[in-house]
Amino acid sequence: GAPDPTAGASIDDENCWHLDEEQVQEQVKLFLSQGGYHGSGKQLNLLFAKVREMLKMRDSNGARMLTLITEQFMADPRLSLWRQQGTSMTDKYRQLWDELGALWMCIVLNPHCKLEQKASWLKQLKKWNSVDVCPWEDGNHGNELPNLTNALPQGANANQDSSNRPHRTVFTRAIEACDLHWQDRHLQHIISSDLYTNYCYHDNTENSLFDSHGWPLWHEHVPTACARVDALRSHGYPREALRLAIAIVNTLRRQQQKQLEMFRAQKKELLHRGVTSIMNLEGWVGHPLDPIGTLYSSLMEACRVDDEGFHGFSDFTENMGQCRSVEYQHLPAHKFLEEGESYLTLAVEVALIGLGQQRIMPDGLYAQEKVCRNEEQLISKLQEIELDDTLVKIFRKQAVFLLEAGPYSGLGEVIHRESVPMHTFAKYLFTSLLPHDAELAYKTALRAMRLLVLESTAPLGDMPRPHHIASVVPNRYPRWFTLSHIESQQCELASTMLTAAKGDVRRLETVLESIQKNIHSSSHIFKLAQDAFKIATLMDNLPDITLLKVSLELGLQVMRMTLSTLNWRRREMVRWLVTCATEVGVYALDSIMQNWFTLFTPTEATSIVATTVMSNSTIVRLHLDCHQQEKLAGSARTLALQCAMKDPQNCALSALTLCEKDHIAFETAYQIVLDAATTGMSYSQLFTIARYMEHRGYPMRAYKLATLAMTHLNLSYNQDTHPAINDVLWACALSHSLGKNELAAIIPLVVKSVKCATVLSDILRRCTLTTPGMVGLHGRRNSGKLMSLDKAPLRQLLDATIGAYINTTHSRLTHISPRHYSEFIEFLSKARETFLMAHDGHIQFTQFIDNLKQIYKGKKKLMMLVRERFG
């Protein structure tokens, strides 16, 4: 939507037209100030595209415009703010800086620029580069990396190593590129002619100028060579760019071959050492200059067909006149392509070479996210292409190479533990190869399942960056910021294989082994277990039993992994496992119950596992006969008793419930409770079990447990709303219903445990209203009399209640405020009722009141109220 400040000059004009500099500056300033909102990032990208367009037209204003844009970027006030706060810039904004750096690289690599022009650019770039807020290429502000990795001693001189490493800024590569020139005769020949060959050349030295076909090679550092391709394309030399791209791809393919031969020669020794050297500290995928992306798009552009013929490739295409207008075509062979090859096959091959390259995980969050993003972008471009036989051949060739290529490949047999994982790429290879060569597809995917950075025993390898080998938490790498993303990609790869292997016992077993060996996170294994379960039970027909077993096996692994570590999803996982085992069959349920202690806590085993297994719905689901039901119940009871022994507090009640139908098991469970009651159980647990016993028709056992519970209880004078009060009243009522002796036995316990006057008077009142044991054990009515308050055990209870009222009164009076006076008088009235139950209660109460008047005579107003009510 922005007005075009650069409209002007056609390709043949002298480019001296006026660029509206102020307008460019204002626009950039405005877009930057919007901070990425209102599509400002999109607008800035349009301005960058405009610069590229001007370069393509060989319009000298392109560089000038980029200078104006860069000045505004450098003046962005947020830069110093972020640097001060140590926060990182947003991803979108970082990507704009990347594009800025790449564009400068293009400009200084202009093959036809004058030396003085280059000198002035260099001066300008160095000036920006020296400003302290100039963004770094890897996106860190020094302290964006958590200090974890800097603070640890790692290797002899690790710390100084990391601080002294000069940081590249976004302009560093462009500054270095100012030293590059195009005068090399070999390079000139490559880009200017399709016929440049040398057939009498011997392809034996490492840096031959030609390969065995006599085709030209170009041995420059790959990102630099590709930057030349980008520069040629950007400055309007598409044919030259294509020629150089082909030479680079041919060089890469030759290097692949040479590396394979070299590795085969040393393979025994390398594998024996179990160590690998990393050839590429700078991976090509995720590289700031995006070398693979450049080669890919140059080659793809060359095979895009449209109605107007081919962009600038008319001389290659005379014999293609009859061609339909489609998106991509296999163009007829160029001079430097193998038989049957085309720009399309070359583009696909170079993408596969780049994606499969073994490379070290770069530093910093931004650089690591960029690796993921770049890889995903490249794969999604590849997915737009339909695979025909020619392309499948290339997939096969590259997959075989990657598996055999040793340290040059991320899928080699031995890789460095800090190697960028290949899960995403392997998933793409797997799905592409599966219909054509299943064996190779699985081989590749299984090899890629590794995630060595999480393995404590992984080989470290020869690394020129010693300060990287730091592990703060064992097996967790603090500087792998994208680790959780990587782990979910690994899980995706495994899930893809499981889905594909449905119905194939051998393959499922292999995939299962791989998951168990390589996946280290319980939540991902749980996800795979659930995936496998879904796939196994998808159809209306019978479930895939092997896949169900895989699902169960993974579920069991999750149980073992999370048994001793807390996991908030644990309950869900346990429930799921029982469901899964039910689907597998009765023997699976039996097996998890027999091995419960390696899988579950005692509480889980009794309250979730055994209870679910014994439920009606499970029995119905499994169509069990009586014999099978009994066997399963036997296992559940054994489990219940073992759990009750191990953790009586939490499992005793479940154990009793599970053992109800078996007399011996029930007796054993009850005995376990009695043994634990004195030491390991709280009064509330004992009361709960006692009430269950009464409910089940064992009043004497309930009574026994209630008396044990009383010995653990302690209710102080002011706890008149304590949750245990109901239990105490229930226990007394139970004893009362059993008879005089039982009541007599429990009262001393009550007196000892309960100091709360209101609770004691409540018990006392209930005991005096009915005869104990009125409904005897055998249902016959006792002709008993009401118990006397003058004799034990009620006398003891009465004395204790009166005593409790006296103590409570004194406690309340020590710090009473006027607003509680009337409430206190009510309390004394309640006390009087209890005093009067004793035959000399009247005298006792009068003495008590006189005492109060004497001791608390200072509280005049209160004592006046006491006199008014009680004389």
ABEGO torsion letter per residue (X at the ends): XBBBAABEEBAABBBABBBBAAAAAAAAAAAAAAGGBGGAAAAAAAAAAAAAAAAAAGBAAAAAAAAAAAAAAAABAAAAAAAAAGBBBBAAAAAAAAAAAAAAAAAAABAABBAAAAAAAAAAAAAAAABAABBBAAGBAGAABBAAAAABBBEAAAAAAAAABBBBBAAAAAAAAAABBAABAAAAAAAABAABBBAABBBABAABABBAAGBBBBBBBAAAAAAAAAAAAAAGBAAAAAAAAAAAAAAAAAAAAAAAAAAAAAAAAAAAAGBBBBABABBABGBAAGAAAAAAAAAAAAABBBAAEBBGAAAAAAAAAABBBBABBBBBBBAABBBGBBAAAAAAAAAAAAAABBBBBBBEAAAAAAAAAAAAAAAAAAAABBBBAAAAAAAAAAAAAAAAAEAABAABABBBAABBBAAAAAAAAAAAAAAABAAAAAAAAAAAABBAAABAABBAEBBABAAABBBABBGBBAABAAAAAAAAAAAAAAAAAAAAABGBAAAAAAAAAAAAAABABAAAAAAAAAAAAAAAAABABBBBAAAAAAAAAAAAAAAAAAAABBBAAAAAAAAAAAAAAAAAEAAAAAAAAAAAAAABBAAAAAAAAAAAAABAAAAAAAGBBAAAAAAAAAAAAAAAAAAAAABAAAAAAAAAAAAAABAAAAAAAAAAAAAAAAAABBAAAAAAAAAAAAAAGBAAAAAAAAAAAAAABBBBAABAABAAAAAAAAAAAAAAAAEAAAAAAAAAAAAAABABAAAAAAAAAAAAABBBGABBAAGBBBABBBBBAABOAAAAAAAAAAAAAAAAAAAAAABBBAAAAAAAAAAAAAAAAAAAABAAAAAAAAAAAAAAAAAAAABAAAAAAAAAAAX
